[in-house]
Amino acid sequence: MEYIYAAMLLHRAGKPITEDNLSAVLHAAGVNVDMNRVKALVAALSEVDIDEVIKTAAAVPMAAPAAPAPAEAEEKVEEEKKEEKKEEEKEEEVLEGLSALFG
């Protein structure tokens, strides 16, 4: 990813994306440069209009997560209330049983 970031930085700065410029940016960032990867990236980007790619990527809408239907939400709340009620009843039964021991 560092190689892509370096290329994007050069593009943003208005500098040509060449092997020398890309290597210089990577060296400045403290990355051990693999010249084969640099050459491959420069060759791959030579035919790409980066501005157009950025515009198209930014235009793709992201889907929002679907919210639960109101009826489903109400049912879920009712189920939770029923479970709480059952737990309270069980606690009361246990306490009644204990009072019989000491009663």
N, C-alpha and C positions, 0 to 999 in steps of 0.2 A: 504494500500500500504506500510505502514511503516514496516509491518511484512515481506513482500517480500523483501524490500530493505535491511532489517537487515540480512535476510538469504543470499542474494546475497553478502553482505559485508563479512559475515563469510566465504562463499565459496571462494571469491576472496583472503581472507587472509589465506586460507588453513586450516581454523579451522573447526572442525566438527559441523554440524548444529544440535545441541541438544537443549532441552528445556532450560537448564541453560544458555548456550551461547546466545541463541536468546533473552531470558529475559534480560540478562546483557546488550546486545547491545541496546535493546529498552529502558531500564532504563537509560542508559547513554545518550540516545537521548532525554530524557524527556517525553517519551510516557508512559501513564498509560497502563500497560500490562494486557491483558485479557488472562489468562492461558489456557482457552479453545481454543482460536484461536491459541496460541502458539503450543499446543499439536496437533491440527488439521493440522497445517502447517508442523510440524516436521514429522508427520505420512504421509502426502501427498508427501513430498519431499524424504522420505526414499527410495522410489523405482524409483526415477527420476535421470537420468544422466544429471546433470545441464550443463556440458560442451557440451554435444551433443545437448541439447536443444538450447543453445546459438549459436552453429554453424549453426544449421538448421534455426534458426530465422534470423541470419545475412545473410543467403544465399537467402532469399526470396526477389526478386527484387521488387522495388516499381515502379508502372506505372507513367510515366511522363504525365502531362496534354497535351492534344492534341492541337497543334497550329492551328489557323484558316487557311483554304486553301487560297492561294494567291488571287484567284479570289474573294473570299468572302471579303477579306480585301480591295481589290480595290473597290468593290461595296460599302462597308461601307464608304470609304473615299469620293467617288463620292456623296453618299447620304448626307453626312455632308456638302459638298461644296454646294449642291443644297439648303439645308436648310439655310445656311448662306446667300446665294444669295437672297433667298426669304425674309429673315429678313431685309436685306439691302434695298430691293425694297420697303418693307412696311414702313421703316423709311423715305425713300425719298418721298413717297406718303403723309405721314403725314406732312412732312415739306412743301411740295408744297401746301397742304391745308391750313396750317397756313399762308403762305405768301399771299394767296388770301385774307385773312382777313385784312391784313395790306397794301395791294398793291395798 
